[in-house]
């Protein structure tokens, strides 16, 4: 019987280790409660946030707006018509699958010039680099399409629930679970 219990506990430990990276991902609601709209300072919104590979950006917006991923040069000049991806569904989720700077604008004429533009620096896993807080791209990435990754655009459920997670409580909870599993394995062995 002890061998069966240890096997079950071992399987739980492996399963929890496999699931941990997905638990640590954060869904950032762009603009928080204001959403993706005119009159929000998205440079200030990114301040203090670290966007990491595996996180997602959730854009919530009304009709008359779009979420377009663009190159660094199109971001800087608010050029529309050359989008890498575009969505106007009202709820757009962009998974951040690779490190690098990502650029988003509203392609409705005049909206980007009024501030509906977002630049995020996505850091690789384990990195502690600071997020992008500038209103324009860095000179190293301006005009370059070679580092921009085309995202898969998905539409989240319209529950209105903010799915943002704080990684500290998740890590603490996971650590407690792993500790209990280790104790159970020792007791059952």
N, C-alpha and C positions, 0 to 999 in steps of 0.2 A: 504494500500500500504506500509506503514512504517513497518508493521509486516512482510511482504514478504521480504523486503530489509534486515531487521534484521536477518531473517532466512538464507538468502543467505550468508550474511556476517559471521554469526555464523558457517555455514557449511564450508566456506573458512578457518576460523580460526582453526577449528578442523582438516581439511585436511592438513593445513600447519604444524600443530603440529605433525601430524602423519608422515609427510614426512621429518621433520627436521633431525632426526637421520641419514637417508640415505644421506642427503646433506652434513653432516659433515664428512663422511667417506673420507679417502684419498687413492688414488691409487698411490703407490710408484713404479716408474719405476726403477727396480734394476740396479744400475750402471749408472743411468741417461742416457745420450746420448751414453755412451760406451756400455751399455747393459750388458748382462751376457756373459763374455768372459774372456780369460786369460789376465793377466797383469793389472787387476783392484784390488785395495785394498778395499775390501768390508767392512773391519773393519772401515776404514776411511769413507766410504760412509754412514754407519749407524750412525756415530758420529753426534750428534746434532738432530737426528730424534727421535721422539716418536711414536712408532707403537702401535696402539690401536685396541681393539676389534672392528670389523666392517671395518677396513682398508683392503687393498689388496696389494699384491706384484705382479707386472707385470714383468715377465722375458722375455726379447727379445734377441734372440740368433740365430746364424747361424747353419747350419748343422754341425754335428760333436760334438755337446754338448748335455747335458741333464740337467734337473732339477729334482733332487731326494731329497725328504725329508727323513732324516735319524735320528737315535737316537743320543743322545749326545755323546756316546762313539764312534760311527761310524764317527761322525763329527770330533772328536778330532784326530782319527787315520786315517782318509780318507779311511775307509773301504767301498768298494763297494759290491753290491750283496745282501744287507739286507734292501733295500729301503722300506720305508713305502708307498711312492708313487713315480712314475717316469713318466716323460714326455719328449719327444724329438721333439715336433711339431714346435719349433721355437718361439712360443708365448704362454707362460704359465702364467695364473693368479691364484694366491693362495689367497683365502679369509682368513683373520685372524679372526676366529670365537671364539677363546677362549684365555684367558690370559695364559702366560707361554712362555718359550723359544722355538723357532722353529729353526731347523737346516736344511740347504740345501747345497748340493754339486753337482758338475758335476761328474757323474759316469764314464766318459771316463777315462781310466787308465792314471794316472799322472796329470790330470787336477786339482783335488782337492789339491794335493801336491804343485801345482804351484799357489795356491791361489783362485781357483774357489770354494769358500765355503762361506756361509753366515749364520750368527747367528743373529736372531732378538728376542728381548725381547718384547712380546706383553703384554701391560698393559690393565687392565680392564677399562671399561668406567668410566670417572671421576678421574682416577688416574693420578698422575703427576710424576711417577717414570721415571728415566732416561733410555734411550734405551741402549741395549747391544752394547758396542764398543770393546769388547775383540775379539781376534781371536780364542778363544777356549771357550768351555762351562764352566759354573761355576761348582765347585766340587759337589754341591748339585744335579745337574742334569746329571752329567756324568754317562753313563752306565745305565741310567734308561729309560725304554720305557714307564713307567706308566703315564707320564704326556704329552706325545706327542699325539697330535690329528691328525688323518688322514684328510687331507683337500679334499675338492672337487676341482678338477683341471678343469679349464675351459680355453678355448682358446678365447682371445679377438679378436675384428676385427683388420684387418691389415692396419688400416688407418695411422699408424705412428704418431698419435696425442698423446702427453703426457697428460694423464688425471689427473695429480696431481692437487689437489685442496688445496688452503690455507684456513684453517678453519676460520680465522679472518674475511675476507670479507664476507664469507657465513653467519657467525653469525651476523655481522653488518647488512647485507641485510635482514636477517630473522627478526631481531629486529625492523627494520624500517617498514617492512610489518605488523608485529603484532601490532605495535603502530598505524599505519593507520587503521587497522581493528578495533582496540579498539575505535579510534576516530569516525569511521563510525558507530559503534554500538551505541555509546553515542548520536550522532547526529540523527540517525534514530529512537531511542527509544522514 
